[in-house]
Each structure stands twice: as C-alpha cells, then as structure tokens.
Amino acid sequence: RPPNGGCAVAESRKPPELDGALILDEAVEELDDELPEAKALPLDHDPREDGKADLSSEMLTEILKRMGLTVEVTVREDAEEVILDVAGEDAGRVIGKKGQTLDALQFLINKIVNRFPDGRRHIVLDSGDYRQRRENGLASMARREAKRAVQQSRIITLEPMSPRDRRVIHLSLAKFPGVSTRSDGQGAERRVRIIPARQARAERQPRR
C-alpha cells in the first residue's frame, strides 16, 4: 500500500496494436470479480483513514496494467477528495481524445470506491495537470467566442462537449457582459450556445 504522496507503478509490455482506450471495457470486465468488498464506515471516521486513497490507487494501477500501459500513479489526498496523477510514457493514451479515457476511468474508479453513500470522497484522475490546462484552454476559447458573438450580434454554437467541459464554459461566461449561455441537444451531441443579449431578447419576444 503506497503511503500518501507515494507511487504505485503499473508496468507492462503493451500490445503493439492495441489502443488502451479501446480495451478499457475488457480490462474492467476481467477485474470486476476480483474487486475487494467495500465496507460502510462510521459517520465519525477520519476521511483520510478510510483506505479509499489506497484502494483507488490499487484499482487504477491494476486496470492500467491490464490495458498494457506503462505508467506511474501518484496519490494526493485531503479530507474531501483523492487525486490520482498518472505519469509515464503512456500517459497520453490514458488521457485519450479530449480527456475521454481519463473521464471514463475516473467515473469507474468513483463507482468502485464510493459504493456506500456515507463517507463519499471524490476521486479525481489527472495527468500532468491536464485538467487544469484543459479548463484554462476552454475558458480562453469561451471568452474569445463570446466576444465574437457580441461583435457579430449572432448566436455562436460550440462543438459537442462532455458535461464537465460544458460546465467550464457556463462558469467562465457567467459574468461575461452581454452574453448568456445555454446547453441544447441530447446525449453526446449536447452543445453550449453563446447567446448575445440582443438575440436573447428577440427569442423572448412573442411572435405575432
């Protein structure tokens, strides 16, 4: 069990033609029967002694090993969340296109670790501060597109995004003057629309 701030290493010879993102489901299916039983904890327990940091690190390390990826998993934690930082030669494959593989792994690890509603701690997966860089890039893009929406007095519709990325856009433009934002669409095709104030007023006016 790695101490706080320590490393758990997943090393394996990766298959030459397999993409880690493509074999994630297979790795999880093989691992499912081997997961340790989660136990309910008393309400007065110290969150940092609940074992979730070690469990999440062990599970992620094992999944990545079965995906054939050579990486290191570093653990940081506080009372509210556990951060697993992935580094190594295959870190880019763990991130995946626009962070999709990283998000899928994070969702899975949270499901494994937080089986009981009491004492939940959010597990965050990152790789080389990818999430912060991604959020900064999205916020910068959102402000740029908001300026264009105001200048051209037209609605700007962004590309489909994950719920996490859409939230970043909404928050970054919440106080941007002259625009509002709205999510439209279903499922994977859900997009953020940046609406200048003039267009918003026109949409609210009843048609005659």
N, C-alpha and C positions, 0 to 999 in steps of 0.2 A: 504494500500500500504506500504510494508516494506521499511524503509529508507535504503540507501546504507550501506551494511555491516550487515543488519538485517536478520531476518529469517522469512520465510513463512513456516508454518507447515502443512503437509498433513498427517492427522491421520485417520485411518480407520481400522475396523476389517477385516483382509484379509481372503478371502475364503480359506478353508483348503486345497483344492486340486488344486488350480489354480496357474499356474506359471505366474508372471507378464509379462514376455516376450511374452507369448502365447496370452494374452488378450490385448496387446497393440493396435492392429488394431481395436478391438471392442471399446476400450475406446476413441480412436481418432474419430471413426465414430460417436459416441454419442455426442462428444464435438463439431464437425465440425460446426453445425448450430448455436452454441452459441458463436462463436469467435467474439470479437469486431472488428469493421471495422478499418483497418489500414488507416492512412491518410498520404498523401505526405507532406513532410516538406520542408521549405525554405532552400536554399543552405547554408545560413549563420547561421543556428541554432547551438547551443552548443550541441554536440552529447550526453552529459550526461544529457540533459534536454529533450531528445526525448521520454522519457517514455518507452523505449524498455527494460530497466532492469526490471522495474516493470511488464510489460506485459509478458516478457519471464518467470519470476518467477511465476506469477499467472497461466499461461498456464501449465507450468511444474507441479506445485503443484496440479492443478486440474486433469491432466492426471494421475499422480501417485496415487492420491486419488481414481480415478475410477478404477485403476488397483488393488486396495486393498492393497496398500503398506504403511507402516508406516515409514515416513522419514521426514527430515527437509531439506529445500532448502535455502542455504545461498548465498547472492548476493555480488559479487565484480565487479567493472567496471572501465574502463578508456575510453578515447576518441575513442578507436579502437575496443574494444571488451567487452562483458559481460560474466563473468564467473559464472556459477551456480554450486555450490558444494552441492552434495547430501550426507547426513549422516543419520544414524539411523539403526535400527535393520534389515531393508530390503534393505540396501544399496547394498549388494552383488547381489541381484536379479535385481536391477536397472542396475548394470554393465553388467550382463549377461556373457555368454561364450565368452571369449577373447574380452570383451567390445562391443559385437554386439548390445545389447539392449541400451547401453549408446550412441552408434553411431547413432542408429535409432532414438532415442529421440532427439538427437542433430540436426539431419537432419530435423526432423519435426518442432522443435521449430524455427529453422532458416527460414523455409518456412513460418511459421506463422508471425514471427516478421518482416522479410525483404520482404514485398510484393511489395515494390517500389524500383527501382534501386538506387535512390538518398538516401544518408544518411544511407547506409547499415552499420550495425555493426555485427561483427561475434559473435555468441552465442556459448560458449564452455561449455559443460557439463562435470563435473568431480565428482569423489567420493574418498575422502581421498587421493588425489594426485595419483589416479590410473593411469592417463595418463602419468605422468612423470615416474612412476615406470615401466609402460609397455614399454615406449620408451627406458628407460635405459636397461631393460632386452633384448629388441630386438637388440639394438646396441651392447651389450655384446655378444649375440649369433651370430650376423653377423660377428664380428671380429674373433670369435672362428672358425666359418665355413670358413672364408676367409683364415685363417692360414692353415686349413686342405686342402683347395683347392690348395694352393701353395705347401704344403708339398707333397701331393699325385699327383700333376700335373693333376688334373681332375676337371671337372665342378661339382659344388655342386648345386642341385636344392632344394630349400626350399619348405615348405608346402604352400598351397594356403593362401593368406593373403588379407586383405582389402586394398584399395588404400592408406589409411593413414599409415598402417603398412609397406607397400612396400616402401613408400616414406622415412620412417625412415631408412630402410635397405639401400636404394640407397645413402642417405645423409651420413650415418655412414661409408660407404665404398668408398665414392667419392675420398678420398685422401689415401686410403689404398694401400701400394705399391704392385705391382704385380698382381692385380686383377681388373676386371671391372664387372659391374652388368647389367642385362637386364631382363625385365619382359616379360614373354611368357604366352600364354594361353588366354582363353576367360572368361569373367564374373567372377563368384565365384571361378573358377579354375585357375585364373591368379596367377602365381608364379614368384618369383625372382630367377634368375640363377646367381651364383657367378662363374665367368669365369677367370681362371688363364691366365696370359699373353701369355704363350706358346700355350694354347688351342685357345686363341683369334686369334693369328697369323695363326694357322693352319686352322681355319674356314674362314679366309680372303683369303687364297691362292686358286687360281682357280684349279679346278680338271682337270686332264688330261685324 
